[in-house]
Amino acid sequence: MFSPGQLYFAAFFFLSFLVIIVMSYKKDRAKNTSYFKGSYKVLLVFLLLIVTLFVLKIATQQT
């Protein structure tokens, strides 16, 4: 489906993107603390939604 080079690139891109996003978030959070109150709740709900969709997909697959 994907060549090893494409998979390595995707993994590198994802990790690089994640590091940049986390660094930017920490920098912005230090400057504007009032904007980020409760942001962890939004992240938890988002992750819970993703997990729920994944579980529903697995539960409804026919074997």
Distance bins in CASP14 RR format, pairs under 12 A and 6 or more apart:
PFRMAT RR
TARGET T0000
AUTHOR 0000-0000-0000
RMODE 2
METHOD distances of the structure
MODEL  1
1 7 0 0 0 0 1 0 0 0 0 0 0
1 10 0 0 0 0 0 1 0 0 0 0 0
2 8 0 0 0 0 1 0 0 0 0 0 0
2 9 0 0 0 0 1 0 0 0 0 0 0
2 10 1 0 0 1 0 0 0 0 0 0 0
2 11 0 0 0 0 0 1 0 0 0 0 0
3 9 0 0 0 0 1 0 0 0 0 0 0
3 10 0 0 0 0 0 1 0 0 0 0 0
4 10 0 0 0 0 0 1 0 0 0 0 0
4 11 0 0 0 0 0 1 0 0 0 0 0
5 11 0 0 0 0 1 0 0 0 0 0 0
5 12 0 0 0 0 1 0 0 0 0 0 0
5 13 0 0 0 0 0 1 0 0 0 0 0
6 12 0 0 0 0 0 1 0 0 0 0 0
6 13 0 0 0 0 0 1 0 0 0 0 0
7 13 0 0 0 0 0 1 0 0 0 0 0
7 14 0 0 0 0 0 1 0 0 0 0 0
8 14 0 0 0 0 0 1 0 0 0 0 0
8 15 0 0 0 0 0 1 0 0 0 0 0
9 15 0 0 0 0 0 1 0 0 0 0 0
9 16 0 0 0 0 0 1 0 0 0 0 0
10 16 0 0 0 0 0 1 0 0 0 0 0
10 17 0 0 0 0 0 1 0 0 0 0 0
11 17 0 0 0 0 0 1 0 0 0 0 0
11 18 0 0 0 0 0 1 0 0 0 0 0
12 18 0 0 0 0 0 1 0 0 0 0 0
12 19 0 0 0 0 0 1 0 0 0 0 0
13 19 0 0 0 0 0 1 0 0 0 0 0
13 20 0 0 0 0 0 1 0 0 0 0 0
14 20 0 0 0 0 0 1 0 0 0 0 0
14 21 0 0 0 0 0 1 0 0 0 0 0
15 21 0 0 0 0 0 1 0 0 0 0 0
15 22 0 0 0 0 0 1 0 0 0 0 0
16 22 0 0 0 0 0 1 0 0 0 0 0
16 23 0 0 0 0 0 1 0 0 0 0 0
17 23 0 0 0 0 0 1 0 0 0 0 0
17 24 0 0 0 0 0 1 0 0 0 0 0
18 24 0 0 0 0 0 1 0 0 0 0 0
18 25 0 0 0 0 0 1 0 0 0 0 0
19 25 0 0 0 0 0 1 0 0 0 0 0
19 26 0 0 0 0 0 1 0 0 0 0 0
20 26 0 0 0 0 0 1 0 0 0 0 0
20 27 0 0 0 0 0 1 0 0 0 0 0
21 27 0 0 0 0 0 1 0 0 0 0 0
21 28 0 0 0 0 0 1 0 0 0 0 0
21 43 0 0 0 0 0 1 0 0 0 0 0
22 28 0 0 0 0 0 1 0 0 0 0 0
22 29 0 0 0 0 0 1 0 0 0 0 0
22 43 0 0 0 0 0 1 0 0 0 0 0
23 29 0 0 0 0 0 1 0 0 0 0 0
23 30 0 0 0 0 0 1 0 0 0 0 0
24 30 0 0 0 0 0 1 0 0 0 0 0
24 31 0 0 0 0 0 1 0 0 0 0 0
25 31 0 0 0 0 0 1 0 0 0 0 0
25 32 0 0 0 0 0 1 0 0 0 0 0
25 35 0 0 0 0 0 1 0 0 0 0 0
25 36 0 0 0 0 1 0 0 0 0 0 0
25 39 0 0 0 0 1 0 0 0 0 0 0
25 40 0 0 0 0 0 1 0 0 0 0 0
25 43 0 0 0 0 0 1 0 0 0 0 0
26 32 0 0 0 0 0 1 0 0 0 0 0
26 33 0 0 0 0 0 1 0 0 0 0 0
26 36 0 0 0 0 0 1 0 0 0 0 0
26 39 0 0 0 0 0 1 0 0 0 0 0
27 36 0 0 0 0 0 1 0 0 0 0 0
28 34 0 0 0 0 0 1 0 0 0 0 0
28 35 1 0 0 1 0 0 0 0 0 0 0
28 36 1 0 0 1 0 0 0 0 0 0 0
28 39 0 0 0 0 0 1 0 0 0 0 0
29 35 0 0 0 0 1 0 0 0 0 0 0
29 36 1 0 1 0 0 0 0 0 0 0 0
29 37 0 0 0 0 0 1 0 0 0 0 0
29 38 0 0 0 0 0 1 0 0 0 0 0
29 39 0 0 0 0 1 0 0 0 0 0 0
29 40 0 0 0 0 0 1 0 0 0 0 0
30 36 0 0 0 0 1 0 0 0 0 0 0
32 39 0 0 0 0 0 1 0 0 0 0 0
33 39 0 0 0 0 0 1 0 0 0 0 0
35 42 0 0 0 0 0 1 0 0 0 0 0
36 42 0 0 0 0 1 0 0 0 0 0 0
36 43 0 0 0 0 0 1 0 0 0 0 0
38 44 0 0 0 0 1 0 0 0 0 0 0
38 45 0 0 0 0 0 1 0 0 0 0 0
39 45 0 0 0 0 0 1 0 0 0 0 0
39 46 0 0 0 0 0 1 0 0 0 0 0
40 46 0 0 0 0 0 1 0 0 0 0 0
40 47 0 0 0 0 0 1 0 0 0 0 0
41 47 0 0 0 0 0 1 0 0 0 0 0
41 48 0 0 0 0 0 1 0 0 0 0 0
42 48 0 0 0 0 0 1 0 0 0 0 0
42 49 0 0 0 0 0 1 0 0 0 0 0
43 49 0 0 0 0 0 1 0 0 0 0 0
43 50 0 0 0 0 0 1 0 0 0 0 0
44 50 0 0 0 0 0 1 0 0 0 0 0
44 51 0 0 0 0 0 1 0 0 0 0 0
45 51 0 0 0 0 0 1 0 0 0 0 0
45 52 0 0 0 0 0 1 0 0 0 0 0
46 52 0 0 0 0 0 1 0 0 0 0 0
46 53 0 0 0 0 0 1 0 0 0 0 0
47 53 0 0 0 0 0 1 0 0 0 0 0
47 54 0 0 0 0 0 1 0 0 0 0 0
48 54 0 0 0 0 0 1 0 0 0 0 0
48 55 0 0 0 0 0 1 0 0 0 0 0
49 55 0 0 0 0 0 1 0 0 0 0 0
49 56 0 0 0 0 0 1 0 0 0 0 0
50 56 0 0 0 0 0 1 0 0 0 0 0
50 57 0 0 0 0 0 1 0 0 0 0 0
51 57 0 0 0 0 0 1 0 0 0 0 0
51 58 0 0 0 0 0 1 0 0 0 0 0
52 58 0 0 0 0 0 1 0 0 0 0 0
52 59 0 0 0 0 0 1 0 0 0 0 0
53 59 0 0 0 0 0 1 0 0 0 0 0
53 60 0 0 0 0 0 1 0 0 0 0 0
54 60 0 0 0 0 0 1 0 0 0 0 0
54 61 0 0 0 0 0 1 0 0 0 0 0
55 61 0 0 0 0 0 1 0 0 0 0 0
END
